[in-house]
Amino acid sequence: MFANLFQGLFDTDMTSVIAVTDFLLCVGSALIAGLMLAAFYMYGSRYSKSFVATLALLPAVVCVVIMMVNGNVGTGVAVAGAFSLVRFRSAPGSAKEIGAIFLAMGTGLIMGMGYLGYGFLCAALLGSVSALYNTWDFGSKRKSARYRTLHITIPEDLDYTDVFESILKDYASSHELTMVKTTNMGSLFRLTYNLTLKTEAKEKELIDKLRCRNGNLEITVSAQETLISEMISRNPE
């Protein structure tokens, strides 16, 4: 009676049933591998409790799903479609978080196929390489402080097409107008530029010259917005 508890209602004589001991061994191994991956991710990174807890559990979840598919091609296609619809986080994740999720899913897939040794090897090797890259600050731009996002507020009657070109050329090696937005009921325009400063020391001088050109309205200079999420991900609290 107890043995029938772990058999499917639609199983046939041609269906291979996974033994309970094998099931527990695979899931237990996937949980250990998930803890390893979560530990590697937490090393030198800013993280949230919910994300690392999910990362530790994800390999076991994928492992169970793969074992239940158990060679059924139709079910495997359906499961793949279901995974593609799942949003793992309510907020958009960084490239590093997405990579960690794929690594956890891949480890769970290997465990679910029964290759426990390869699963642990994958988790240890790729997890340690990821932590090592993070420690080395691999891929960072040493001159990232020169990359700036500039917001300039101008009155509606000022033609913004070339009004700041001469100033920006003097202080930035490259600049690009990325967005124009109306504000204050349409009485003002807000321009957004991406800049690469020639030298950081003249940032205040640049702002002073822009203030003279835009009527002393609001000007904001910040770290380039395309780099902010990666900078936060690399710097732990």
Long-range contacts (C-beta under 8 A, 24 or more apart in sequence): 15-70, 16-70, 16-71, 18-67, 18-70, 22-114, 23-67, 25-116, 26-63, 26-67, 26-111, 26-112, 26-114, 26-116, 27-60, 27-63, 27-64, 29-63, 29-111, 29-116, 29-119, 29-120, 30-59, 30-60, 30-62, 30-63, 30-107, 30-108, 30-111, 30-112, 30-119, 31-56, 31-57, 31-59, 31-60, 32-120, 33-59, 33-107, 33-108, 33-111, 33-119, 33-120, 33-122, 33-123, 34-58, 34-59, 34-60, 34-104, 34-107, 34-108, 36-120, 36-123, 36-124, 36-127, 37-100, 37-103, 37-104, 37-107, 37-123, 37-127, 39-127, 40-127, 40-128, 40-130, 40-131, 41-100, 41-127, 41-130, 41-131, 43-131, 43-134, 43-135, 44-131, 44-134, 44-135, 44-234, 44-236, 45-96, 45-134, 45-233, 45-234, 45-236, 46-232, 46-233, 46-235, 46-236, 46-237, 51-89, 51-97, 54-88, 55-100, 55-101, 55-104, 58-101, 58-104, 58-105, 58-108, 59-104, 59-105, 59-107, 59-108, 59-111, 59-119, 59-123, 60-108, 60-111, 61-108, 62-104, 62-105, 62-107, 62-108, 62-109, 62-111, 62-112, 63-108, 63-109, 63-111, 63-112, 64-112, 65-112, 66-108, 66-109, 66-111, 66-112, 66-113, 67-112, 94-229, 94-230, 94-232, 94-233, 95-230, 96-134, 96-230, 96-233, 97-233, 99-130, 100-130, 103-127, 103-130, 134-234, 137-234, 140-234, 141-227, 144-223, 144-224, 144-227, 144-231, 145-200, 145-223, 146-196, 146-197, 146-198, 146-199, 146-200, 147-194, 147-195, 147-196, 147-197, 147-223, 147-224, 147-227, 148-194, 148-195, 148-196, 148-197, 148-203, 148-221, 148-222, 148-223, 148-224, 149-192, 149-193, 149-194, 149-195, 149-221, 149-222, 149-223, 149-224, 149-225, 150-175, 150-191, 150-192, 150-193, 150-194, 150-195, 150-210, 150-219, 150-220, 150-221, 151-190, 151-191, 151-192, 151-218, 151-219, 151-220, 151-221, 151-222, 152-190, 152-191, 152-193, 152-210, 152-214, 152-217, 152-219, 153-183, 153-188, 153-189, 153-190, 153-191, 153-214, 153-217, 153-218, 153-219, 154-188, 154-189, 154-190, 154-191, 154-214, 154-215, 154-217, 155-187, 155-188, 155-189, 155-214, 155-215, 155-217, 156-182, 156-186, 156-187, 156-188, 156-189, 158-189, 158-214, 158-215, 160-189, 160-191, 163-213, 164-191, 164-193, 164-210, 164-213, 164-214, 167-206, 167-209, 167-210, 167-213, 168-193, 168-195, 171-195, 171-197, 171-198, 171-202, 171-205, 171-206, 171-209, 172-196, 172-197, 172-198, 172-206, 173-197, 173-198, 188-217, 194-224, 194-226, 195-224
